[in-house]
């Protein structure tokens, strides 16, 4: 499992730690990879997964250069982009009814820890935020926010300040 973690980490997939244990973070990184590459969303590395991983490389952002966060509602993934390069990839769950707003926004409010049930939220429009949540299924399931894994929320929070551009697209 160390090889799996190392290869996913080398392409920017978010992991809590790179080790030889297949843990929740590894399953979430596999799920993000599956979403990016149009594979069945299982969170488990099967033979097809390994074949695609062998020939894959770090994805490129849909919205070019600079520093920003991209949320792809179709694939249900988040890209953290620095200097035009994807540096972190996470699977997400957006609005169950498709109501996560599409557009270009900016982080206007951050809360350390919990804000109601939102963990380390980065608010980007009205009450919409990117935040940690205990349940991040492979499909749209939120009330409109962008859910990310709990363990990743403090890290993403620390890497993004007020004014960070958030691009949500289909």
N, CA, C and O of each residue as an XYZ file, in Angstrom:
680
protein
N       0.812     -1.199      0.000
C       0.000      0.000      0.000
C       0.860      1.270      0.000
O       0.377      2.342     -0.364
N       2.103      1.158      0.397
C       2.981      2.324      0.374
C       3.135      2.848     -1.051
O       3.126      4.059     -1.274
N       3.277      1.936     -2.015
C       3.417      2.361     -3.412
C       2.178      3.131     -3.867
O       2.301      4.142     -4.559
N       0.992      2.669     -3.488
C      -0.252      3.366     -3.838
C      -0.231      4.789     -3.289
O      -0.479      5.747     -4.022
N       0.062      4.920     -2.009
C       0.086      6.243     -1.376
C       1.132      7.146     -2.026
O       0.867      8.325     -2.262
N       2.302      6.614     -2.313
C       3.359      7.424     -2.920
C       2.971      7.908     -4.313
O       3.225      9.059     -4.666
N       2.360      7.038     -5.098
C       1.986      7.407     -6.462
C       0.843      8.428     -6.468
O       0.857      9.371     -7.260
N      -0.131      8.244     -5.600
C      -1.223      9.224     -5.515
C      -0.710     10.565     -5.003
O      -1.075     11.614     -5.533
N       0.125     10.535     -3.989
C       0.701     11.756     -3.435
C       1.531     12.501     -4.487
O       1.489     13.730     -4.547
N       2.270     11.779     -5.302
C       3.106     12.399     -6.336
C       2.266     13.147     -7.370
O       2.749     14.085     -8.004
N       1.003     12.730     -7.542
C       0.128     13.403     -8.499
C      -0.755     14.468     -7.840
O      -1.562     15.108     -8.514
N      -0.603     14.656     -6.528
C      -1.317     15.724     -5.839
C      -2.570     15.308     -5.100
O      -3.265     16.163     -4.550
N      -2.881     14.021     -5.069
C      -4.092     13.576     -4.368
C      -3.881     13.692     -2.865
O      -2.862     13.247     -2.335
N      -4.842     14.288     -2.189
C      -4.727     14.576     -0.757
C      -4.696     13.295      0.059
O      -5.551     12.421     -0.081
N      -3.704     13.210      0.900
C      -3.559     12.117      1.857
C      -3.221     12.723      3.207
O      -2.502     13.719      3.293
N      -3.742     12.118      4.253
C      -3.397     12.570      5.595
C      -1.945     12.234      5.895
O      -1.219     13.026      6.495
N      -1.536     11.043      5.465
C      -0.130     10.645      5.590
C       0.177      9.586      4.545
O      -0.698      8.825      4.131
N       1.429      9.553      4.128
C       1.899      8.566      3.162
C       2.529      7.439      3.960
O       3.609      7.586      4.533
N       1.828      6.303      3.986
C       2.324      5.160      4.742
C       1.882      3.866      4.068
O       1.307      3.892      2.980
N       2.152      2.736      4.717
C       1.851      1.438      4.110
C       0.516      0.847      4.573
O       0.251     -0.335      4.350
N      -0.318      1.661      5.212
C      -1.644      1.211      5.651
C      -2.712      1.804      4.746
O      -2.672      2.994      4.432
N      -3.667      0.980      4.327
C      -4.780      1.473      3.529
C      -5.856      1.957      4.489
O      -6.615      1.163      5.045
N      -5.910      3.276      4.677
C      -6.809      3.897      5.640
C      -7.872      4.709      4.901
O      -7.945      4.696      3.672
N      -8.689      5.415      5.677
C      -9.763      6.224      5.104
C      -9.230      7.261      4.122
O      -9.834      7.494      3.076
N      -8.099      7.888      4.455
C      -7.555      8.901      3.549
C      -7.106      8.286      2.227
O      -7.230      8.919      1.178
N      -6.589      7.063      2.264
C      -6.196      6.388      1.025
C      -7.430      6.095      0.166
O      -7.413      6.306     -1.047
N      -8.486      5.615      0.796
C      -9.724      5.338      0.074
C     -10.284      6.619     -0.558
O     -10.780      6.595     -1.684
N     -10.200      7.735      0.177
C     -10.684      9.014     -0.348
C      -9.812      9.513     -1.503
O     -10.327     10.106     -2.451
N      -8.505      9.282     -1.432
C      -7.619      9.658     -2.540
C      -7.892      8.786     -3.763
O      -7.894      9.280     -4.891
N      -8.121      7.498     -3.545
C      -8.478      6.604     -4.651
C      -9.788      7.066     -5.272
O      -9.918      7.092     -6.496
N     -10.754      7.430     -4.447
C     -12.037      7.910     -4.937
C     -11.859      9.183     -5.771
O     -12.472      9.314     -6.831
N     -11.038     10.109     -5.311
C     -10.773     11.331     -6.081
C     -10.151     10.984     -7.429
O     -10.541     11.541     -8.455
N      -9.189     10.070     -7.431
C      -8.545      9.635     -8.673
C      -9.586      9.025     -9.611
O      -9.605      9.324    -10.805
N     -10.446      8.174     -9.068
C     -11.492      7.547     -9.883
C     -12.416      8.597    -10.483
O     -12.810      8.483    -11.644
N     -12.760      9.601     -9.719
C     -13.621     10.673    -10.219
C     -12.932     11.455    -11.338
O     -13.549     11.741    -12.364
N     -11.670     11.799    -11.147
C     -10.926     12.565    -12.147
C     -10.827     11.795    -13.460
O     -10.896     12.389    -14.536
N     -10.664     10.476    -13.376
C     -10.423      9.659    -14.561
C     -11.652      8.912    -15.075
O     -11.533      8.062    -15.958
N     -12.826      9.219    -14.535
C     -14.055      8.615    -15.036
C     -14.187      7.126    -14.763
O     -14.834      6.408    -15.524
N     -13.582      6.665    -13.692
C     -13.664      5.257    -13.308
C     -14.835      5.045    -12.350
O     -15.337      6.009    -11.773
N     -15.271      3.812    -12.174
C     -16.304      3.563    -11.162
C     -15.849      4.072     -9.791
O     -14.700      3.882     -9.392
N     -16.770      4.718     -9.087
C     -16.453      5.399     -7.825
C     -16.631      4.442     -6.641
O     -17.683      4.411     -6.003
N     -15.596      3.676     -6.369
C     -15.657      2.673     -5.294
C     -14.755      3.010     -4.105
O     -15.022      2.572     -2.986
N     -13.706      3.772     -4.333
C     -12.725      4.039     -3.286
C     -11.753      2.884     -3.078
O     -10.927      2.917     -2.165
N     -11.852      1.877     -3.914
C     -10.966      0.713     -3.819
C     -10.170      0.564     -5.114
O     -10.734      0.682     -6.201
N      -8.860      0.305     -5.009
C      -8.036      0.171     -6.219
C      -8.166     -1.227     -6.829
O      -7.673     -2.208     -6.272
N      -8.839     -1.302     -7.982
C      -8.949     -2.579     -8.685
C      -7.955     -2.601     -9.848
O      -7.160     -1.672     -9.996
N      -7.991     -3.643    -10.668
C      -7.033     -3.790    -11.764
C      -7.120     -2.617    -12.748
O      -6.093     -2.113    -13.202
N      -8.336     -2.183    -13.076
C      -8.505     -1.056    -14.005
C      -7.898      0.216    -13.416
O      -7.238      0.978    -14.123
N      -8.118      0.441    -12.135
C      -7.532      1.593    -11.443
C      -6.013      1.591    -11.622
O      -5.434      2.606    -12.010
N      -5.364      0.452    -11.341
C      -3.904      0.363    -11.437
C      -3.427      0.612    -12.868
O      -2.390      1.243    -13.073
N      -4.180      0.119    -13.861
C      -3.813      0.359    -15.259
C      -3.831      1.851    -15.580
O      -2.910      2.368    -16.212
N      -4.882      2.535    -15.143
C      -4.991      3.974    -15.408
C      -3.920      4.735    -14.630
O      -3.298      5.647    -15.174
N      -3.699      4.376    -13.381
C      -2.679      5.036    -12.564
C      -1.299      4.929    -13.197
O      -0.515      5.878    -13.151
N      -1.002      3.782    -13.786
C       0.317      3.564    -14.398
C       0.609      4.556    -15.513
O       1.764      4.928    -15.720
N      -0.423      4.989    -16.237
C      -0.211      5.908    -17.353
C      -0.671      7.328    -17.097
O      -0.711      8.140    -18.021
N      -1.016      7.644    -15.860
C      -1.568      8.974    -15.573
C      -0.499      9.931    -15.065
O       0.610      9.536    -14.706
N      -0.872     11.191    -15.051
C      -0.003     12.226    -14.484
C      -0.884     13.222    -13.745
O      -2.110     13.108    -13.753
N      -0.262     14.179    -13.121
C      -0.992     15.195    -12.367
C      -1.964     15.920    -13.300
O      -1.561     16.361    -14.377
N      -3.234     16.051    -12.909
C      -4.200     16.768    -13.754
C      -3.836     18.247    -13.890
O      -3.080     18.793    -13.087
N      -4.382     18.870    -14.908
C      -4.180     20.303    -15.096
C      -5.470     21.034    -14.727
O      -6.561     20.484    -14.878
N      -5.349     22.255    -14.249
C      -6.558     23.004    -13.873
C      -7.364     23.396    -15.107
O      -6.812     23.591    -16.189
N      -8.653     23.506    -14.929
C      -9.536     23.927    -16.021
C      -9.409     25.425    -16.268
O      -9.656     25.899    -17.377
N      -9.022     26.171    -15.232
C      -9.007     27.628    -15.320
C      -7.614     28.210    -15.168
O      -7.400     29.129    -14.378
N      -6.681     27.680    -15.913
C      -5.376     28.280    -16.111
C      -4.549     28.613    -14.894
O      -4.559     27.901    -13.890
N      -3.835     29.710    -15.008
C      -2.803     30.060    -14.065
C      -3.279     30.675    -12.771
O      -4.474     30.742    -12.480
N      -2.303     31.122    -12.007
C      -2.584     31.772    -10.741
C      -2.869     30.805     -9.619
O      -2.688     29.594     -9.738
N      -3.327     31.391     -8.515
C      -3.666     30.639     -7.311
C      -5.172     30.675     -7.121
O      -5.770     31.751     -7.121
N      -5.784     29.528     -6.962
C      -7.218     29.463     -6.742
C      -7.640     28.054     -6.328
O      -6.841     27.118     -6.309
N      -8.908     27.943     -6.001
C      -9.534     26.660     -5.734
C     -10.546     26.432     -6.845
O     -11.352     27.312     -7.147
N     -10.507     25.254     -7.453
C     -11.506     24.880     -8.446
C     -12.368     23.753     -7.884
O     -11.852     22.786     -7.323
N     -13.670     23.885     -8.038
C     -14.599     22.824     -7.669
C     -15.323     22.403     -8.937
O     -16.039     23.196     -9.547
N     -15.133     21.159     -9.325
C     -15.756     20.599    -10.516
C     -16.998     19.818    -10.078
O     -16.888     18.717     -9.538
N     -18.172     20.392    -10.314
C     -19.418     19.759     -9.875
C     -19.709     18.463    -10.641
O     -20.302     17.540    -10.082
N     -19.303     18.383    -11.899
C     -19.568     17.183    -12.685
C     -18.788     15.996    -12.139
O     -19.342     14.916    -11.934
N     -17.504     16.206    -11.906
C     -16.664     15.107    -11.403
C     -16.664     15.013     -9.881
O     -16.208     14.014     -9.325
N     -17.174     16.049     -9.196
C     -17.207     16.062     -7.730
C     -15.793     15.996     -7.137
O     -15.492     15.155     -6.290
N     -14.934     16.913     -7.612
C     -13.570     17.028     -7.107
C     -13.209     18.484     -6.882
O     -13.815     19.391     -7.454
N     -12.218     18.686     -6.045
C     -11.664     20.010     -5.764
C     -10.191     19.973     -6.126
O      -9.476     19.035     -5.774
N      -9.741     21.005     -6.835
C      -8.327     21.193     -7.133
C      -7.863     22.453     -6.420
O      -8.479     23.509     -6.559
N      -6.786     22.349     -5.661
C      -6.105     23.533     -5.138
C      -4.998     23.837     -6.126
O      -4.136     22.997     -6.386
N      -5.025     25.055     -6.684
C      -4.096     25.446     -7.739
C      -3.177     26.531     -7.214
O      -3.626     27.524     -6.642
N      -1.884     26.328     -7.416
C      -0.868     27.314     -7.034
C       0.054     27.542     -8.225
O       0.650     26.604     -8.755
N       0.161     28.794     -8.631
C       1.014     29.114     -9.777
C       0.602     28.371    -11.037
O       1.450     28.025    -11.860
N      -0.694     28.123    -11.194
C      -1.200     27.440    -12.375
C      -1.051     25.931    -12.350
O      -1.363     25.260    -13.335
N      -0.578     25.387    -11.234
C      -0.351     23.943    -11.113
C      -1.241     23.372    -10.016
O      -1.337     23.944     -8.931
N      -1.890     22.245    -10.297
C      -2.703     21.574     -9.288
C      -1.755     20.984     -8.242
O      -0.891     20.168     -8.565
N      -1.926     21.406     -6.986
C      -1.053     20.918     -5.915
C      -1.785     20.007     -4.934
O      -1.152     19.302     -4.149
N      -3.118     20.021     -4.978
C      -3.893     19.194     -4.048
C      -5.235     18.860     -4.697
O      -5.899     19.726     -5.266
N      -5.618     17.589     -4.599
C      -6.877     17.126     -5.188
C      -7.649     16.370     -4.123
O      -7.098     15.514     -3.431
N      -8.925     16.691     -3.996
C      -9.785     15.985     -3.048
C     -11.118     15.662     -3.703
O     -11.601     16.400     -4.562
N     -11.698     14.557     -3.285
C     -13.074     14.311     -3.693
C     -13.955     15.189     -2.821
O     -13.599     15.507     -1.686
N     -15.107     15.581     -3.355
C     -16.046     16.437     -2.647
C     -17.460     15.923     -2.876
O     -17.693     15.024     -3.684
N     -18.385     16.511     -2.153
C     -19.805     16.307     -2.399
C     -20.454     17.681     -2.387
O     -20.421     18.386     -1.379
N     -21.049     18.059     -3.524
C     -21.708     19.353     -3.646
C     -23.216     19.182     -3.440
O     -23.666     18.133     -2.980
N     -23.981     20.199     -3.774
C     -25.411     20.229     -3.518
C     -26.208     19.118     -4.185
O     -26.094     18.892     -5.390
N     -27.011     18.432     -3.391
C     -27.819     17.308     -3.876
C     -28.788     17.726     -4.973
O     -29.115     16.925     -5.848
N     -29.245     18.961     -4.934
C     -30.204     19.427     -5.941
C     -29.516     20.234     -7.035
O     -30.188     20.860     -7.856
N     -28.192     20.227     -7.057
C     -27.447     20.997     -8.049
C     -27.321     22.460     -7.696
O     -26.922     23.268     -8.535
N     -27.658     22.820     -6.452
C     -27.730     24.233     -6.071
C     -26.411     24.857     -5.644
O     -26.396     26.036     -5.288
N     -25.309     24.128     -5.663
C     -24.018     24.772     -5.396
C     -23.788     25.775     -6.523
O     -23.773     25.394     -7.693
N     -23.610     27.046     -6.186
C     -23.571     28.076     -7.228
C     -22.334     27.986     -8.121
O     -21.208     27.846     -7.644
N     -22.574     28.071     -9.422
C     -21.503     28.082    -10.411
C     -21.045     29.521    -10.594
O     -21.870     30.430    -10.691
N     -19.741     29.729    -10.641
C     -19.213     31.072    -10.847
C     -17.861     31.237    -10.207
O     -17.262     30.275     -9.726
N     -17.386     32.458    -10.203
C     -16.113     32.807     -9.583
C     -16.405     33.658     -8.360
O     -17.052     34.701     -8.454
N     -15.927     33.208     -7.224
C     -16.205     33.852     -5.943
C     -14.892     34.052     -5.207
O     -13.829     33.684     -5.708
N     -14.965     34.635     -4.022
C     -13.776     34.828     -3.192
C     -14.119     34.501     -1.743
O     -15.224     34.778     -1.276
N     -13.168     33.915     -1.048
C     -13.367     33.607      0.367
C     -13.538     34.915      1.116
O     -12.658     35.775      1.087
N     -14.675     35.065      1.790
C     -14.948     36.300      2.526
C     -15.052     36.072      4.032
O     -15.060     37.031      4.803
N     -15.130     34.815      4.454
C     -15.229     34.514      5.880
C     -14.620     33.150      6.139
O     -14.826     32.205      5.378
N     -13.868     33.062      7.224
C     -13.257     31.801      7.658
C     -13.564     31.623      9.141
O     -13.567     32.591      9.902
N     -13.819     30.392      9.542
C     -14.081     30.113     10.948
C     -13.204     28.946     11.378
O     -13.239     27.873     10.776
N     -12.420     29.166     12.424
C     -11.582     28.102     12.981
C     -12.470     27.110     13.718
O     -13.300     27.507     14.536
N     -12.303     25.838     13.435
C     -13.096     24.800     14.098
C     -14.491     24.737     13.527
O     -14.687     24.854     12.317
N     -15.471     24.548     14.413
C     -16.857     24.382     13.970
C     -17.614     25.705     13.906
O     -17.480     26.558     14.784
N     -18.400     25.857     12.865
C     -19.393     26.911     12.749
C     -20.700     26.168     12.491
O     -21.025     25.841     11.349
N     -21.440     25.907     13.553
C     -22.601     25.030     13.528
C     -22.097     23.632     13.201
O     -21.331     23.086     13.995
N     -22.482     23.008     12.069
C     -21.976     21.677     11.722
C     -20.878     21.739     10.667
O     -20.383     20.705     10.219
N     -20.502     22.943     10.273
C     -19.467     23.117      9.253
C     -18.103     23.184      9.942
O     -17.904     23.984     10.857
N     -17.170     22.346      9.501
C     -15.860     22.254     10.130
C     -14.826     23.003      9.298
O     -14.605     22.684      8.130
N     -14.192     24.005      9.915
C     -13.210     24.865      9.255
C     -13.749     25.405      7.926
O     -13.119     25.208      6.887
N     -14.892     26.076      7.940
C     -15.480     26.543      6.683
C     -14.733     27.724      6.060
O     -14.214     28.604      6.747
N     -14.705     27.699      4.739
C     -14.231     28.806      3.915
C     -15.455     29.288      3.138
O     -15.822     28.693      2.125
N     -16.081     30.357      3.605
C     -17.292     30.870      2.966
C     -16.916     31.651      1.714
O     -16.014     32.489      1.736
N     -17.629     31.360      0.611
C     -17.320     32.040     -0.649
C     -18.504     32.773     -1.271
O     -18.299     33.598     -2.161
N     -19.732     32.505     -0.837
C     -20.904     33.228     -1.340
C     -22.045     33.014     -0.361
O     -22.399     31.878     -0.045
N     -22.626     34.124      0.121
C     -23.709     34.038      1.104
C     -23.347     32.977      2.155
O     -22.319     33.104      2.820
N     -24.161     31.951      2.311
C     -23.862     30.915      3.292
C     -23.164     29.698      2.721
O     -23.004     28.700      3.424
N     -22.744     29.751      1.466
C     -22.072     28.619      0.832
C     -20.601     28.595      1.230
O     -19.928     29.626      1.249
N     -20.120     27.399      1.546
C     -18.740     27.264      2.010
C     -18.154     25.934      1.556
O     -18.871     24.991      1.223
N     -16.842     25.896      1.555
C     -16.100     24.646      1.460
C     -15.786     24.286      2.904
O     -15.213     25.100      3.628
N     -16.150     23.080      3.338
C     -15.964     22.741      4.750
C     -15.844     21.238      4.966
O     -16.278     20.435      4.140
N     -15.254     20.886      6.081
C     -15.195     19.494      6.470
C     -16.545     19.013      6.953
O     -17.317     19.768      7.545
N     -16.820     17.739      6.692
C     -18.076     17.143      7.119
C     -17.838     15.643      7.283
O     -17.076     15.059      6.513
N     -18.474     15.008      8.270
C     -18.217     13.583      8.513
C     -18.604     12.661      7.356
O     -18.023     11.587      7.202
N     -19.570     13.070      6.549
C     -20.041     12.228      5.457
C     -19.807     12.936      4.130
O     -20.440     13.952      3.841
N     -18.891     12.393      3.320
C     -18.605     12.952      1.996
C     -18.781     11.821      0.985
O     -17.811     11.169      0.598
N     -20.023     11.592      0.561
C     -20.248     10.502     -0.390
C     -19.682     10.823     -1.775
O     -19.247     11.945     -2.033
N     -19.694      9.841     -2.646
C     -19.117      9.979     -3.991
C     -20.018     10.750     -4.946
O     -19.690     10.884     -6.125
N     -21.139     11.257     -4.464
C     -22.136     11.920     -5.295
C     -22.612     13.196     -4.587
O     -22.339     13.377     -3.401
N     -23.316     14.076     -5.298
C     -23.836     15.294     -4.669
C     -24.842     14.954     -3.564
O     -25.814     14.236     -3.799
N     -24.598     15.475     -2.358
C     -25.468     15.132     -1.230
C     -25.639     16.264     -0.224
O     -26.403     16.124      0.731
N     -24.947     17.376     -0.418
C     -25.014     18.455      0.572
C     -26.242     19.334      0.347
O     -27.015     19.126     -0.588
N     -26.400     20.316      1.226
C     -27.475     21.304      1.058
C     -27.059     22.407      0.089
O     -27.845     23.311     -0.196
N     -25.831     22.340     -0.418
C     -25.342     23.345     -1.364
C     -23.883     23.688     -1.165
O     -23.225     24.187     -2.078
N     -23.375     23.423      0.025
C     -21.960     23.662      0.289
C     -21.113     22.601     -0.413
O     -21.628     21.668     -1.030
N     -19.803     22.777     -0.298
C     -18.849     21.819     -0.845
C     -18.241     21.066      0.338
O     -17.430     21.613      1.085
N     -18.638     19.818      0.494
C     -18.118     19.002      1.596
C     -16.772     18.409      1.212
O     -16.579     17.934      0.092
N     -15.837     18.446      2.170
C     -14.551     17.769      2.029
C     -14.346     16.910      3.275
O     -15.024     17.113      4.283
N     -13.416     15.951      3.218
C     -13.171     15.120      4.399
C     -12.746     15.952      5.615
O     -12.042     16.953      5.484
N     -13.182     15.523      6.781
C     -12.880     16.238      8.032
C     -11.382     16.453      8.221
O     -10.955     17.553      8.573
N     -10.585     15.417      7.991
C      -9.140     15.519      8.245
C      -8.465     16.534      7.325
O      -7.411     17.072      7.663
N      -9.066     16.799      6.166
C      -8.473     17.724      5.204
C      -8.851     19.181      5.463
O      -8.130     20.091      5.054
N      -9.970     19.403      6.134
C     -10.489     20.765      6.310
C      -9.495     21.729      6.971
O      -9.309     22.832      6.459
N      -8.850     21.361      8.084
C      -7.893     22.315      8.679
C      -6.717     22.639      7.752
O      -6.213     23.762      7.752
N      -6.292     21.669      6.980
C      -5.180     21.879      6.050
C      -5.578     22.845      4.939
O      -4.836     23.782      4.641
N      -6.736     22.631      4.326
C      -7.194     23.521      3.267
C      -7.434     24.925      3.815
O      -7.127     25.920      3.158
N      -7.985     24.995      5.020
C      -8.221     26.257      5.711
C      -6.908     27.036      5.867
O      -6.847     28.232      5.582
N      -5.867     26.343      6.321
C      -4.577     26.994      6.564
C      -3.909     27.466      5.271
O      -3.150     28.435      5.283
N      -4.187     26.792      4.169
C      -3.552     27.118      2.894
C      -4.252     28.240      2.119
O      -3.741     28.704      1.100
N      -5.414     28.670      2.602
C      -6.199     29.646      1.847
C      -6.689     30.766      2.745
O      -7.346     30.530      3.758
N      -6.361     31.980      2.359
C      -6.742     33.140      3.154
C      -7.966     33.839      2.617
O      -8.584     33.407      1.644
N      -8.300     34.931      3.275
C      -9.377     35.789      2.799
C      -9.040     36.262      1.392
O      -7.893     36.597      1.096
N     -10.043     36.285      0.533
C      -9.843     36.739     -0.835
C      -9.446     35.644     -1.809
O      -9.408     35.890     -3.015
N      -9.145     34.435     -1.323
C      -8.809     33.345     -2.229
C      -9.926     33.167     -3.253
O     -11.103     33.133     -2.895
N      -9.561     33.056     -4.506
C     -10.534     32.836     -5.568
C     -11.041     31.397     -5.531
O     -10.261     30.449     -5.441
N     -12.357     31.256     -5.601
C     -13.008     29.937     -5.651
C     -13.803     29.894     -6.948
O     -14.721     30.691     -7.144
N     -13.456     28.969     -7.830
C     -14.141     28.811     -9.110
C     -14.937     27.512     -9.030
O     -14.371     26.431     -8.869
N     -16.252     27.637     -9.144
C     -17.128     26.468     -9.157
C     -17.664     26.323    -10.570
O     -18.248     27.259    -11.116
N     -17.467     25.156    -11.163
C     -17.913     24.931    -12.546
C     -18.507     23.535    -12.692
O     -18.306     22.655    -11.855
N     -19.244     23.367    -13.785
C     -19.851     22.067    -14.084
C     -18.957     21.257    -14.981
O     -19.300     20.131    -15.341
